[in-house]
Amino acid sequence: MTTFETPIGNVPKVGADVHLVRWVRTADGWASETLLCTYVACTPDAWIVDSRGEQMELARDEWSQFAF
């Protein structure tokens, strides 16, 4: 896996808190799912974040930055 030190699009600084959101289908229609995590890095296809001490990759085509 290759990570990029230069930002791809609008990404936070390494170590910054980031709030991500995605939409999931439910029995009642659609619902948002959010995740407050720490930004680690990114690839063209994935956010690499730390959530509660666990590093994970989240697909960039599913997860977007949540704008307040």
C-alpha positions in Angstrom: 0.0 0.0 0.0 1.3 3.4 -0.9 0.4 6.4 1.3 0.8 10.0 0.3 2.4 12.7 2.4 0.9 15.4 0.3 -2.8 15.9 0.6 -5.2 14.4 -1.9 -8.0 16.8 -2.2 -9.2 18.4 1.0 -7.8 16.3 3.8 -6.9 17.3 7.4 -3.3 17.4 8.8 -1.9 14.2 10.2 -3.0 13.8 13.8 -6.0 16.0 13.4 -9.5 14.9 14.5 -11.7 14.2 11.5 -15.5 13.5 11.4 -16.4 11.1 8.5 -19.9 10.2 7.3 -21.4 7.6 5.0 -25.0 6.7 4.0 -26.2 3.1 4.6 -29.4 1.5 3.5 -31.7 0.4 6.4 -35.1 -1.3 6.5 -36.7 2.2 6.7 -34.7 3.8 3.9 -31.3 5.5 4.4 -29.5 6.5 7.5 -26.2 8.3 8.1 -23.3 6.6 9.9 -20.6 8.9 11.4 -17.2 8.3 12.8 -15.1 10.7 14.8 -11.4 9.6 14.4 -7.9 10.7 14.0 -6.5 11.2 10.5 -3.3 9.2 9.8 -2.9 9.2 6.0 -4.7 8.5 2.8 -4.4 6.8 -0.5 -6.4 7.6 -3.6 -8.9 4.9 -2.5 -8.9 5.0 1.3 -8.8 7.2 4.4 -6.4 5.7 6.9 -7.6 6.7 10.4 -7.2 5.7 14.0 -10.4 5.1 16.0 -10.1 4.2 19.7 -6.5 2.9 19.2 -7.4 0.8 16.1 -6.0 1.8 12.7 -8.4 1.2 9.8 -8.8 1.9 6.2 -12.1 3.4 5.0 -13.1 3.5 1.3 -13.0 7.1 0.1 -15.9 6.4 -2.3 -18.1 5.5 0.7 -16.8 7.9 3.4 -16.7 11.7 3.2 -15.7 14.5 5.6 -18.7 15.7 7.6 -19.2 19.4 7.3 -20.8 21.1 10.3 
